[in-house]
Amino acid sequence: MDAFFQSPMSAPSQVAATDANALPQTDAEAQSLNLEYARLEDYEEFWRDHYHWLKDKGYQLRPRYHPDWVHSWKGTKTKSYALWRFEDHHVAPHPLLMDAVHIRDQKVVMLRRPDPESLSDERKIGRPLSSESTISDTRNHCVPIYETLELDTPDPDGWNLIVVMPCLVRWEIILEEFNSVGEVVDFCGQIFEGLQFMHSLNVAHNDAKDTNIMMDWYPMFKDPPHPFHPYKNRDWSGNSKPRSRTLHPIKYYWIDYDMSKQYEPNSSPLQPSGYGGDQSVPEFRRNELCNPFKVDVYCAGNVIRTNFLAGIQHFVEPRDNLEFLNGLISDMTHDDPLKRPSMDAVISRFTELCKGLHWWQLRSRVPPKNEHPLMRLFLTPTHWVKQVAYILLRIPPVPDYRKRK
């Protein structure tokens, strides 16, 4: 189930506040803005109105959504541009998502209002992706649904369910935290087998872009990060501190199934181009009918190409020591969809590629290609000191979340 959409968007009031707060404010101006920020956005009122109902169901929302919430900066002379210091100032960035604590075990979860069937097939798609028969499949990288809560009074727009899932964070929250080739191999293997699993059920993702990949927070962070501001702890007690992906293996997930479709077995479906967030698909540029499974293959390859091999101008730099992936990714992103491999073939080729890598290659750094020589001279020895320690501790170069204790 799209289950997820946990990719932050900018809340309207916060975007507007950026310009408004650029200039120094008088006390009167600050007080006026502070009061404005003390009001919930319209879409947040749903969560406030269901605060006690959710608590009765076993889920505790943050203080901002308590019906009797009083903003924590009340009575202070804090300027509005400094309100970011208060956790309850921050607006939930997506109208259908809200984090909560499962009261029984104090586990942080994500609550999601899934699309009604009149808007998408995501609820229909979610069932086979998280059923009892598929949840144990090691290739399954679809976020599990813990529970589905049915509202006593359905929403006038058709929303009548709240789905409970794990709370996730973006996979590239700190891209530099991919410290070795082995960590990148682990990431690629998981996202490839996740699409392979979906395709084995005749489900095409149809929006397989990098912002629709998430990861568990708990292996990488000792304390829960804030779901919408993961650079801070959830309770706003300090900065979050991500840990090594090698020492704390992570499971990655594909999310966002509101465009996904399940097709008839052994069919070769064709559909109009232009859907999804990755508009670089060659079929889209040519405005031709396309096979959604071949589009998925392209998009998965493009995630690796843009985030690791070629980079994104001004945003993401290409990385060293990943040249072994060039041939496979080139085929996955071929202009001719008929020349792209299936996800089964991708997995087979990827597995063989990784078998040919020496231990020192897997443990090597993945620095930016244009990293300053002095920086490389400083960081490389430090990196290998850590790797030697991992070798002595018998920590494998490729993380495996399935063996996590």
Secondary structure as UniProt FT lines:
FT   TURN            3..4
FT   HELIX           12..20
FT   HELIX           27..37
FT   HELIX           42..44
FT   HELIX           45..49
FT   HELIX           51..56
FT   TURN            57..58
FT   STRAND          59..60
FT   HELIX           63..65
FT   TURN            67..68
FT   TURN            72..75
FT   HELIX           80..85
FT   HELIX           87..89
FT   TURN            95..96
FT   STRAND          97..102
FT   TURN            103..106
FT   STRAND          107..112
FT   TURN            117..119
FT   HELIX           122..129
FT   HELIX           132..135
FT   TURN            138..139
FT   STRAND          147..150
FT   TURN            156..157
FT   STRAND          161..166
FT   STRAND          168..170
FT   TURN            171..174
FT   HELIX           175..177
FT   HELIX           181..200
FT   TURN            201..202
FT   STRAND          203..204
FT   HELIX           210..212
FT   STRAND          213..216
FT   TURN            218..220
FT   TURN            230..231
FT   STRAND          232..233
FT   TURN            234..235
FT   TURN            245..247
FT   STRAND          252..254
FT   TURN            258..259
FT   STRAND          261..262
FT   TURN            265..266
FT   TURN            279..280
FT   HELIX           282..285
FT   TURN            286..287
FT   HELIX           292..304
FT   HELIX           305..309
FT   TURN            313..315
FT   HELIX           323..325
FT   HELIX           326..332
FT   HELIX           337..339
FT   HELIX           343..355
FT   HELIX           359..362
FT   TURN            369..370
FT   HELIX           373..392
FT   TURN            393..394
FT   HELIX           401..403
//
